[in-house]
């Protein structure tokens, strides 16, 4: 899941501060999943990101494969949660573990499917906006909220059947979901223990980038450290250029998104 597939120049690093944390349910469940309304399928244009003709993950090439409304498939579904919460999905949207969404390896996105847990007959409509799961025996990767609603968040996987309800439309009058626009990217350059050192670095970086392209910020952690971050404007071409320039300067920036 969360395979960033924007332009060919998009940076490979799409991480968050807790990238090494194990995946799992939310540490604090702030949303009552049982009370969330089931979403209604709606036609949407093909996402700007996440729909290449083919892409490679772990040495395996996946080809985009159009499906029609009414297509049905049965197989194993898994889910993903807090490790990826806030990270960009393949479509360019932030992943929200509290929404009813899903990942599929080859279906054009965004699409809408009805998923039925064959072990308890619970069904739910979800929006497919990401890529995955990259295991040969799995057909869908659901958000934690979707898995919770379908009754298998405790066991991790379940045998499911999904039916395609909506596929991306070619109608030019249909407006894209506003979430498809890439979220504000943050390129964290480093963290230092001296505020003076952080300010010196921030000044150096500010001189490297035009104000119309990026701003540089210092974020205190509250634990004696100061993060130096570059905030590019929300244009993926500029984000990619700023990222590469930081790499050329010898940095290995972490890419995050604003919460």
Beta strands, then each sheet from edge to edge (+ up, - down):
strand 1: 54-57
strand 2: 60-63
strand 3: 72-80
strand 4: 101-103
strand 5: 111-117
strand 6: 123-130
strand 7: 138-143
strand 8: 158-166
strand 9: 185-192
strand 10: 214-220
strand 11: 226-232
strand 12: 254-257
sheet 1: 1+ 2-
sheet 2: 3+ 7+ 4- 6- 5+ 8- 3+
sheet 3: 10+ 11- 9+ 12-
end
